Amino acid sequence: MKMEEYAYVLDFLSQGRVTDRYREPIAHVMGTTYFTLLEITVKKDTSLSIGQKIFVGKDGRNEVERIKRRIEYEDLTATGKSQLESVIKEIIIEKEQEFINFFNKCGAISIRQHQLELLPGIGKKHTEEIKKEREKKLFESFKDIQERVSLIPDPIHILVIRILDEIKHTTKYYLFSKPPITKESRF
């Protein structure tokens, strides 16, 4: 199972949670590969900034003592929740080509539904227009999508909303993030 290598800090609690038995510094972070929400223990005398990108992989961690657990949206602090949209947007922009590849290569889920239709505001007409345009020439950037597909004002915002829905588990299908935690999953 692939794990997150890098993550963005959503919130840093230098004194831990008031309800924790051991008051160690913790942070809530979001992974950059699967948008996984994690709670980490921060190394002693280390301070993190909200929005900071840190290494959370197995070897060579500078700021992270250990990954405590995978968390859900409800476990985030108010600050963490307020940072989600901007961090998701930053990850999408950072990995633009991966998301452009999604628009270029995604296919049908069933006879009646296409993966594109899972994006907010994208219906059958938009899907047909996107498919027609990508047959002519593959998309090269978000700007290219905006210019060639009418009525799609901001593909980045559409992706942000979709990923937020996946993180909040208000959707049946998971295109970009990991599904909810089960007994078998760790992080």
Rosetta constraint file for C-alpha pairs under 8 A:
AtomPair CA 3 CA 57 HARMONIC 7.31 0.50
AtomPair CA 3 CA 187 HARMONIC 7.06 0.50
AtomPair CA 4 CA 31 HARMONIC 5.52 0.50
AtomPair CA 4 CA 32 HARMONIC 6.88 0.50
AtomPair CA 4 CA 33 HARMONIC 6.05 0.50
AtomPair CA 4 CA 34 HARMONIC 7.09 0.50
AtomPair CA 4 CA 36 HARMONIC 7.53 0.50
AtomPair CA 4 CA 56 HARMONIC 6.77 0.50
AtomPair CA 4 CA 57 HARMONIC 6.29 0.50
AtomPair CA 5 CA 31 HARMONIC 7.28 0.50
AtomPair CA 5 CA 32 HARMONIC 7.61 0.50
AtomPair CA 5 CA 33 HARMONIC 7.69 0.50
AtomPair CA 5 CA 55 HARMONIC 5.93 0.50
AtomPair CA 5 CA 56 HARMONIC 5.22 0.50
AtomPair CA 5 CA 57 HARMONIC 4.19 0.50
AtomPair CA 5 CA 58 HARMONIC 7.77 0.50
AtomPair CA 6 CA 31 HARMONIC 5.75 0.50
AtomPair CA 6 CA 32 HARMONIC 5.77 0.50
AtomPair CA 6 CA 33 HARMONIC 7.73 0.50
AtomPair CA 6 CA 53 HARMONIC 6.80 0.50
AtomPair CA 6 CA 54 HARMONIC 5.64 0.50
AtomPair CA 6 CA 55 HARMONIC 4.52 0.50
AtomPair CA 6 CA 56 HARMONIC 5.32 0.50
AtomPair CA 6 CA 57 HARMONIC 6.69 0.50
AtomPair CA 7 CA 29 HARMONIC 5.84 0.50
AtomPair CA 7 CA 30 HARMONIC 5.08 0.50
AtomPair CA 7 CA 31 HARMONIC 4.01 0.50
AtomPair CA 7 CA 32 HARMONIC 5.36 0.50
AtomPair CA 7 CA 53 HARMONIC 5.60 0.50
AtomPair CA 7 CA 54 HARMONIC 5.49 0.50
AtomPair CA 7 CA 55 HARMONIC 6.46 0.50
AtomPair CA 7 CA 56 HARMONIC 6.55 0.50
AtomPair CA 8 CA 29 HARMONIC 5.34 0.50
AtomPair CA 8 CA 30 HARMONIC 5.30 0.50
AtomPair CA 8 CA 31 HARMONIC 6.49 0.50
AtomPair CA 8 CA 32 HARMONIC 7.26 0.50
AtomPair CA 8 CA 50 HARMONIC 7.75 0.50
AtomPair CA 8 CA 51 HARMONIC 5.60 0.50
AtomPair CA 8 CA 52 HARMONIC 5.49 0.50
AtomPair CA 8 CA 53 HARMONIC 4.42 0.50
AtomPair CA 8 CA 54 HARMONIC 6.25 0.50
AtomPair CA 8 CA 87 HARMONIC 7.00 0.50
AtomPair CA 9 CA 27 HARMONIC 6.77 0.50
AtomPair CA 9 CA 28 HARMONIC 6.13 0.50
AtomPair CA 9 CA 29 HARMONIC 4.40 0.50
AtomPair CA 9 CA 30 HARMONIC 6.65 0.50
AtomPair CA 9 CA 48 HARMONIC 7.43 0.50
AtomPair CA 9 CA 49 HARMONIC 6.86 0.50
AtomPair CA 9 CA 50 HARMONIC 5.11 0.50
AtomPair CA 9 CA 51 HARMONIC 5.08 0.50
AtomPair CA 9 CA 52 HARMONIC 5.40 0.50
AtomPair CA 9 CA 53 HARMONIC 6.48 0.50
AtomPair CA 9 CA 54 HARMONIC 7.49 0.50
AtomPair CA 10 CA 27 HARMONIC 7.36 0.50
AtomPair CA 10 CA 28 HARMONIC 5.47 0.50
AtomPair CA 10 CA 29 HARMONIC 5.14 0.50
AtomPair CA 10 CA 30 HARMONIC 6.92 0.50
AtomPair CA 10 CA 50 HARMONIC 5.47 0.50
AtomPair CA 10 CA 51 HARMONIC 6.18 0.50
AtomPair CA 10 CA 79 HARMONIC 7.13 0.50
AtomPair CA 10 CA 80 HARMONIC 4.55 0.50
AtomPair CA 10 CA 81 HARMONIC 7.65 0.50
AtomPair CA 10 CA 83 HARMONIC 5.78 0.50
AtomPair CA 10 CA 84 HARMONIC 6.99 0.50
AtomPair CA 10 CA 87 HARMONIC 7.81 0.50
AtomPair CA 11 CA 27 HARMONIC 5.53 0.50
AtomPair CA 11 CA 28 HARMONIC 5.24 0.50
AtomPair CA 11 CA 29 HARMONIC 7.05 0.50
AtomPair CA 11 CA 49 HARMONIC 7.81 0.50
AtomPair CA 11 CA 50 HARMONIC 5.65 0.50
AtomPair CA 11 CA 77 HARMONIC 7.29 0.50
AtomPair CA 11 CA 79 HARMONIC 6.12 0.50
AtomPair CA 11 CA 80 HARMONIC 5.06 0.50
AtomPair CA 12 CA 25 HARMONIC 7.61 0.50
AtomPair CA 12 CA 26 HARMONIC 6.11 0.50
AtomPair CA 12 CA 27 HARMONIC 4.30 0.50
AtomPair CA 12 CA 28 HARMONIC 6.56 0.50
AtomPair CA 12 CA 47 HARMONIC 7.99 0.50
AtomPair CA 12 CA 48 HARMONIC 6.28 0.50
AtomPair CA 12 CA 49 HARMONIC 7.04 0.50
AtomPair CA 12 CA 50 HARMONIC 6.86 0.50
AtomPair CA 13 CA 17 HARMONIC 6.99 0.50
AtomPair CA 13 CA 25 HARMONIC 5.69 0.50
AtomPair CA 13 CA 26 HARMONIC 5.31 0.50
AtomPair CA 13 CA 27 HARMONIC 5.85 0.50
AtomPair CA 14 CA 24 HARMONIC 7.38 0.50
AtomPair CA 14 CA 25 HARMONIC 4.40 0.50
AtomPair CA 14 CA 26 HARMONIC 6.43 0.50
AtomPair CA 14 CA 47 HARMONIC 7.35 0.50
AtomPair CA 15 CA 23 HARMONIC 5.82 0.50
AtomPair CA 15 CA 24 HARMONIC 5.94 0.50
AtomPair CA 15 CA 25 HARMONIC 5.08 0.50
AtomPair CA 15 CA 26 HARMONIC 7.59 0.50
AtomPair CA 16 CA 20 HARMONIC 6.97 0.50
AtomPair CA 16 CA 22 HARMONIC 8.00 0.50
AtomPair CA 16 CA 23 HARMONIC 4.98 0.50
AtomPair CA 16 CA 24 HARMONIC 5.05 0.50
AtomPair CA 16 CA 25 HARMONIC 4.67 0.50
AtomPair CA 16 CA 26 HARMONIC 5.44 0.50
AtomPair CA 17 CA 23 HARMONIC 6.71 0.50
AtomPair CA 18 CA 23 HARMONIC 7.42 0.50
AtomPair CA 24 CA 41 HARMONIC 7.01 0.50
AtomPair CA 24 CA 42 HARMONIC 7.79 0.50
AtomPair CA 25 CA 41 HARMONIC 5.99 0.50
AtomPair CA 25 CA 42 HARMONIC 5.51 0.50
AtomPair CA 25 CA 43 HARMONIC 7.68 0.50
AtomPair CA 25 CA 44 HARMONIC 7.70 0.50
AtomPair CA 26 CA 39 HARMONIC 6.79 0.50
AtomPair CA 26 CA 40 HARMONIC 5.49 0.50
AtomPair CA 26 CA 41 HARMONIC 4.49 0.50
AtomPair CA 26 CA 42 HARMONIC 5.43 0.50
AtomPair CA 27 CA 39 HARMONIC 5.74 0.50
AtomPair CA 27 CA 40 HARMONIC 5.36 0.50
AtomPair CA 27 CA 41 HARMONIC 6.57 0.50
AtomPair CA 27 CA 42 HARMONIC 6.91 0.50
AtomPair CA 28 CA 37 HARMONIC 7.05 0.50
AtomPair CA 28 CA 38 HARMONIC 5.75 0.50
AtomPair CA 28 CA 39 HARMONIC 4.67 0.50
AtomPair CA 28 CA 40 HARMONIC 6.46 0.50
AtomPair CA 28 CA 76 HARMONIC 6.92 0.50
AtomPair CA 28 CA 80 HARMONIC 6.89 0.50
AtomPair CA 29 CA 37 HARMONIC 5.78 0.50
AtomPair CA 29 CA 38 HARMONIC 5.31 0.50
AtomPair CA 29 CA 39 HARMONIC 6.40 0.50
AtomPair CA 29 CA 40 HARMONIC 7.47 0.50
AtomPair CA 30 CA 35 HARMONIC 5.55 0.50
AtomPair CA 30 CA 36 HARMONIC 5.40 0.50
AtomPair CA 30 CA 37 HARMONIC 4.60 0.50
AtomPair CA 30 CA 38 HARMONIC 6.26 0.50
AtomPair CA 31 CA 35 HARMONIC 4.79 0.50
AtomPair CA 31 CA 36 HARMONIC 4.96 0.50
AtomPair CA 31 CA 37 HARMONIC 6.49 0.50
AtomPair CA 31 CA 38 HARMONIC 7.59 0.50
AtomPair CA 32 CA 36 HARMONIC 7.71 0.50
AtomPair CA 32 CA 91 HARMONIC 6.23 0.50
AtomPair CA 34 CA 176 HARMONIC 6.31 0.50
AtomPair CA 34 CA 177 HARMONIC 4.57 0.50
AtomPair CA 34 CA 178 HARMONIC 5.90 0.50
AtomPair CA 35 CA 88 HARMONIC 7.85 0.50
AtomPair CA 35 CA 163 HARMONIC 8.00 0.50
AtomPair CA 35 CA 167 HARMONIC 7.65 0.50
AtomPair CA 35 CA 176 HARMONIC 7.50 0.50
AtomPair CA 35 CA 177 HARMONIC 5.32 0.50
AtomPair CA 35 CA 178 HARMONIC 7.26 0.50
AtomPair CA 36 CA 70 HARMONIC 7.32 0.50
AtomPair CA 36 CA 177 HARMONIC 6.79 0.50
AtomPair CA 36 CA 178 HARMONIC 6.63 0.50
AtomPair CA 36 CA 187 HARMONIC 7.43 0.50
AtomPair CA 37 CA 70 HARMONIC 5.90 0.50
AtomPair CA 37 CA 71 HARMONIC 5.39 0.50
AtomPair CA 37 CA 72 HARMONIC 6.41 0.50
AtomPair CA 37 CA 73 HARMONIC 7.52 0.50
AtomPair CA 38 CA 67 HARMONIC 7.10 0.50
AtomPair CA 38 CA 68 HARMONIC 7.55 0.50
AtomPair CA 38 CA 69 HARMONIC 5.88 0.50
AtomPair CA 38 CA 70 HARMONIC 4.43 0.50
AtomPair CA 38 CA 71 HARMONIC 5.32 0.50
AtomPair CA 38 CA 187 HARMONIC 7.50 0.50
AtomPair CA 39 CA 67 HARMONIC 6.24 0.50
AtomPair CA 39 CA 68 HARMONIC 5.55 0.50
AtomPair CA 39 CA 69 HARMONIC 5.47 0.50
AtomPair CA 39 CA 70 HARMONIC 6.23 0.50
AtomPair CA 39 CA 71 HARMONIC 6.45 0.50
AtomPair CA 40 CA 64 HARMONIC 6.67 0.50
AtomPair CA 40 CA 65 HARMONIC 7.39 0.50
AtomPair CA 40 CA 66 HARMONIC 5.84 0.50
AtomPair CA 40 CA 67 HARMONIC 4.34 0.50
AtomPair CA 40 CA 68 HARMONIC 5.14 0.50
AtomPair CA 40 CA 69 HARMONIC 7.11 0.50
AtomPair CA 41 CA 64 HARMONIC 6.06 0.50
AtomPair CA 41 CA 65 HARMONIC 5.33 0.50
AtomPair CA 41 CA 66 HARMONIC 5.34 0.50
AtomPair CA 41 CA 67 HARMONIC 6.21 0.50
AtomPair CA 41 CA 68 HARMONIC 6.42 0.50
AtomPair CA 42 CA 46 HARMONIC 6.62 0.50
AtomPair CA 42 CA 47 HARMONIC 7.93 0.50
AtomPair CA 42 CA 63 HARMONIC 5.82 0.50
AtomPair CA 42 CA 64 HARMONIC 4.72 0.50
AtomPair CA 42 CA 65 HARMONIC 5.18 0.50
AtomPair CA 42 CA 66 HARMONIC 7.28 0.50
AtomPair CA 43 CA 62 HARMONIC 7.91 0.50
AtomPair CA 43 CA 63 HARMONIC 5.57 0.50
AtomPair CA 43 CA 64 HARMONIC 5.57 0.50
AtomPair CA 43 CA 65 HARMONIC 4.82 0.50
AtomPair CA 46 CA 63 HARMONIC 6.32 0.50
AtomPair CA 48 CA 52 HARMONIC 6.92 0.50
AtomPair CA 48 CA 63 HARMONIC 7.93 0.50
AtomPair CA 51 CA 83 HARMONIC 7.86 0.50
AtomPair CA 51 CA 87 HARMONIC 6.85 0.50
AtomPair CA 54 CA 63 HARMONIC 7.29 0.50
AtomPair CA 55 CA 60 HARMONIC 7.90 0.50
AtomPair CA 55 CA 61 HARMONIC 5.87 0.50
AtomPair CA 55 CA 62 HARMONIC 7.33 0.50
AtomPair CA 55 CA 63 HARMONIC 7.74 0.50
AtomPair CA 55 CA 64 HARMONIC 7.73 0.50
AtomPair CA 56 CA 61 HARMONIC 6.18 0.50
AtomPair CA 56 CA 64 HARMONIC 6.57 0.50
AtomPair CA 56 CA 67 HARMONIC 7.82 0.50
AtomPair CA 57 CA 61 HARMONIC 6.88 0.50
AtomPair CA 61 CA 65 HARMONIC 7.50 0.50
AtomPair CA 69 CA 186 HARMONIC 7.25 0.50
AtomPair CA 69 CA 187 HARMONIC 6.75 0.50
AtomPair CA 70 CA 181 HARMONIC 7.81 0.50
AtomPair CA 70 CA 186 HARMONIC 6.60 0.50
AtomPair CA 70 CA 187 HARMONIC 5.03 0.50
AtomPair CA 71 CA 75 HARMONIC 6.00 0.50
AtomPair CA 71 CA 76 HARMONIC 7.59 0.50
AtomPair CA 72 CA 76 HARMONIC 7.09 0.50
AtomPair CA 72 CA 167 HARMONIC 7.47 0.50
AtomPair CA 72 CA 168 HARMONIC 7.62 0.50
AtomPair CA 72 CA 180 HARMONIC 7.75 0.50
AtomPair CA 72 CA 181 HARMONIC 7.86 0.50
AtomPair CA 73 CA 81 HARMONIC 7.50 0.50
AtomPair CA 73 CA 167 HARMONIC 6.39 0.50
AtomPair CA 73 CA 168 HARMONIC 5.72 0.50
AtomPair CA 76 CA 80 HARMONIC 5.48 0.50
AtomPair CA 76 CA 81 HARMONIC 6.05 0.50
AtomPair CA 77 CA 81 HARMONIC 6.27 0.50
AtomPair CA 78 CA 82 HARMONIC 6.20 0.50
AtomPair CA 79 CA 83 HARMONIC 6.34 0.50
AtomPair CA 80 CA 84 HARMONIC 6.48 0.50
AtomPair CA 83 CA 87 HARMONIC 6.20 0.50
AtomPair CA 84 CA 88 HARMONIC 6.00 0.50
AtomPair CA 84 CA 164 HARMONIC 7.86 0.50
AtomPair CA 85 CA 89 HARMONIC 6.10 0.50
AtomPair CA 85 CA 160 HARMONIC 6.58 0.50
AtomPair CA 85 CA 164 HARMONIC 7.49 0.50
AtomPair CA 86 CA 90 HARMONIC 6.18 0.50
AtomPair CA 87 CA 91 HARMONIC 6.25 0.50
AtomPair CA 88 CA 92 HARMONIC 6.19 0.50
AtomPair CA 88 CA 160 HARMONIC 6.10 0.50
AtomPair CA 88 CA 163 HARMONIC 7.66 0.50
AtomPair CA 89 CA 93 HARMONIC 6.20 0.50
AtomPair CA 89 CA 156 HARMONIC 6.92 0.50
AtomPair CA 89 CA 157 HARMONIC 7.59 0.50
AtomPair CA 89 CA 160 HARMONIC 6.04 0.50
AtomPair CA 90 CA 94 HARMONIC 6.03 0.50
AtomPair CA 91 CA 95 HARMONIC 6.06 0.50
AtomPair CA 92 CA 96 HARMONIC 5.65 0.50
AtomPair CA 92 CA 99 HARMONIC 7.13 0.50
AtomPair CA 92 CA 156 HARMONIC 7.04 0.50
AtomPair CA 92 CA 159 HARMONIC 7.83 0.50
AtomPair CA 92 CA 160 HARMONIC 7.83 0.50
AtomPair CA 93 CA 156 HARMONIC 7.70 0.50
AtomPair CA 95 CA 99 HARMONIC 6.75 0.50
AtomPair CA 96 CA 100 HARMONIC 6.11 0.50
AtomPair CA 96 CA 141 HARMONIC 7.16 0.50
AtomPair CA 96 CA 142 HARMONIC 7.54 0.50
AtomPair CA 97 CA 101 HARMONIC 6.06 0.50
AtomPair CA 97 CA 140 HARMONIC 7.76 0.50
AtomPair CA 97 CA 141 HARMONIC 7.17 0.50
AtomPair CA 98 CA 102 HARMONIC 6.52 0.50
AtomPair CA 99 CA 103 HARMONIC 6.65 0.50
AtomPair CA 100 CA 104 HARMONIC 6.23 0.50
AtomPair CA 100 CA 139 HARMONIC 6.58 0.50
AtomPair CA 100 CA 140 HARMONIC 6.77 0.50
AtomPair CA 100 CA 141 HARMONIC 6.24 0.50
AtomPair CA 100 CA 142 HARMONIC 6.98 0.50
AtomPair CA 101 CA 105 HARMONIC 5.86 0.50
AtomPair CA 101 CA 106 HARMONIC 7.95 0.50
AtomPair CA 102 CA 106 HARMONIC 5.34 0.50
AtomPair CA 103 CA 116 HARMONIC 7.55 0.50
AtomPair CA 103 CA 130 HARMONIC 7.87 0.50
AtomPair CA 103 CA 139 HARMONIC 7.52 0.50
AtomPair CA 104 CA 134 HARMONIC 6.15 0.50
AtomPair CA 104 CA 138 HARMONIC 5.90 0.50
AtomPair CA 104 CA 139 HARMONIC 6.33 0.50
AtomPair CA 106 CA 114 HARMONIC 7.98 0.50
AtomPair CA 106 CA 115 HARMONIC 6.21 0.50
AtomPair CA 106 CA 116 HARMONIC 7.20 0.50
AtomPair CA 107 CA 114 HARMONIC 5.86 0.50
AtomPair CA 107 CA 115 HARMONIC 5.85 0.50
AtomPair CA 107 CA 116 HARMONIC 7.76 0.50
AtomPair CA 108 CA 112 HARMONIC 7.89 0.50
AtomPair CA 108 CA 113 HARMONIC 5.90 0.50
AtomPair CA 108 CA 114 HARMONIC 3.95 0.50
AtomPair CA 108 CA 115 HARMONIC 5.70 0.50
AtomPair CA 109 CA 113 HARMONIC 5.58 0.50
AtomPair CA 109 CA 114 HARMONIC 5.29 0.50
AtomPair CA 109 CA 115 HARMONIC 5.95 0.50
AtomPair CA 110 CA 114 HARMONIC 6.89 0.50
AtomPair CA 113 CA 117 HARMONIC 6.73 0.50
AtomPair CA 114 CA 118 HARMONIC 7.37 0.50
AtomPair CA 114 CA 127 HARMONIC 7.62 0.50
AtomPair CA 115 CA 119 HARMONIC 7.59 0.50
AtomPair CA 116 CA 122 HARMONIC 6.59 0.50
AtomPair CA 116 CA 123 HARMONIC 7.87 0.50
AtomPair CA 116 CA 127 HARMONIC 6.02 0.50
AtomPair CA 117 CA 122 HARMONIC 5.19 0.50
AtomPair CA 117 CA 123 HARMONIC 5.31 0.50
AtomPair CA 117 CA 124 HARMONIC 6.72 0.50
AtomPair CA 117 CA 127 HARMONIC 6.62 0.50
AtomPair CA 118 CA 122 HARMONIC 7.22 0.50
AtomPair CA 118 CA 162 HARMONIC 7.89 0.50
AtomPair CA 119 CA 158 HARMONIC 6.47 0.50
AtomPair CA 119 CA 159 HARMONIC 6.98 0.50
AtomPair CA 119 CA 162 HARMONIC 5.92 0.50
AtomPair CA 120 CA 158 HARMONIC 5.94 0.50
AtomPair CA 120 CA 161 HARMONIC 7.08 0.50
AtomPair CA 120 CA 162 HARMONIC 6.44 0.50
AtomPair CA 121 CA 158 HARMONIC 7.49 0.50
AtomPair CA 122 CA 126 HARMONIC 5.55 0.50
AtomPair CA 122 CA 127 HARMONIC 6.59 0.50
AtomPair CA 123 CA 127 HARMONIC 6.09 0.50
AtomPair CA 124 CA 128 HARMONIC 6.17 0.50
AtomPair CA 125 CA 129 HARMONIC 6.24 0.50
AtomPair CA 126 CA 130 HARMONIC 6.08 0.50
AtomPair CA 126 CA 149 HARMONIC 7.78 0.50
AtomPair CA 126 CA 151 HARMONIC 7.97 0.50
AtomPair CA 127 CA 131 HARMONIC 6.10 0.50
AtomPair CA 128 CA 132 HARMONIC 6.03 0.50
AtomPair CA 129 CA 133 HARMONIC 6.15 0.50
AtomPair CA 129 CA 149 HARMONIC 6.58 0.50
AtomPair CA 130 CA 134 HARMONIC 6.13 0.50
AtomPair CA 130 CA 149 HARMONIC 6.37 0.50
AtomPair CA 131 CA 135 HARMONIC 6.23 0.50
AtomPair CA 132 CA 136 HARMONIC 6.67 0.50
AtomPair CA 133 CA 137 HARMONIC 6.42 0.50
AtomPair CA 133 CA 138 HARMONIC 7.49 0.50
AtomPair CA 133 CA 148 HARMONIC 7.02 0.50
AtomPair CA 133 CA 149 HARMONIC 7.41 0.50
AtomPair CA 134 CA 138 HARMONIC 4.55 0.50
AtomPair CA 134 CA 139 HARMONIC 6.18 0.50
AtomPair CA 139 CA 144 HARMONIC 6.08 0.50
AtomPair CA 139 CA 145 HARMONIC 6.26 0.50
AtomPair CA 140 CA 144 HARMONIC 6.05 0.50
AtomPair CA 140 CA 145 HARMONIC 7.85 0.50
AtomPair CA 141 CA 145 HARMONIC 6.54 0.50
AtomPair CA 142 CA 146 HARMONIC 6.34 0.50
AtomPair CA 142 CA 154 HARMONIC 7.93 0.50
AtomPair CA 142 CA 155 HARMONIC 6.36 0.50
AtomPair CA 142 CA 156 HARMONIC 7.22 0.50
AtomPair CA 143 CA 147 HARMONIC 6.17 0.50
AtomPair CA 144 CA 148 HARMONIC 6.11 0.50
AtomPair CA 145 CA 149 HARMONIC 5.69 0.50
AtomPair CA 145 CA 152 HARMONIC 7.74 0.50
AtomPair CA 145 CA 155 HARMONIC 7.48 0.50
AtomPair CA 146 CA 150 HARMONIC 6.92 0.50
AtomPair CA 146 CA 152 HARMONIC 5.82 0.50
AtomPair CA 146 CA 153 HARMONIC 5.96 0.50
AtomPair CA 146 CA 154 HARMONIC 6.74 0.50
AtomPair CA 146 CA 155 HARMONIC 7.19 0.50
AtomPair CA 154 CA 158 HARMONIC 6.57 0.50
AtomPair CA 155 CA 159 HARMONIC 6.27 0.50
AtomPair CA 156 CA 160 HARMONIC 6.20 0.50
AtomPair CA 157 CA 161 HARMONIC 6.24 0.50
AtomPair CA 158 CA 162 HARMONIC 6.27 0.50
AtomPair CA 159 CA 163 HARMONIC 6.09 0.50
AtomPair CA 160 CA 164 HARMONIC 6.12 0.50
AtomPair CA 161 CA 165 HARMONIC 6.23 0.50
AtomPair CA 162 CA 166 HARMONIC 6.36 0.50
AtomPair CA 163 CA 167 HARMONIC 6.17 0.50
AtomPair CA 163 CA 176 HARMONIC 6.59 0.50
AtomPair CA 163 CA 177 HARMONIC 6.92 0.50
AtomPair CA 164 CA 168 HARMONIC 6.12 0.50
AtomPair CA 165 CA 169 HARMONIC 5.99 0.50
AtomPair CA 165 CA 170 HARMONIC 5.33 0.50
AtomPair CA 165 CA 171 HARMONIC 6.29 0.50
AtomPair CA 166 CA 170 HARMONIC 6.24 0.50
AtomPair CA 166 CA 171 HARMONIC 5.96 0.50
AtomPair CA 166 CA 173 HARMONIC 7.90 0.50
AtomPair CA 166 CA 174 HARMONIC 6.21 0.50
AtomPair CA 166 CA 176 HARMONIC 7.81 0.50
AtomPair CA 166 CA 177 HARMONIC 6.47 0.50
AtomPair CA 166 CA 179 HARMONIC 7.57 0.50
AtomPair CA 167 CA 177 HARMONIC 7.02 0.50
AtomPair CA 169 CA 179 HARMONIC 7.56 0.50
AtomPair CA 169 CA 180 HARMONIC 6.80 0.50
AtomPair CA 174 CA 178 HARMONIC 6.76 0.50
AtomPair CA 174 CA 179 HARMONIC 6.32 0.50
AtomPair CA 181 CA 185 HARMONIC 5.85 0.50
AtomPair CA 181 CA 186 HARMONIC 7.49 0.50
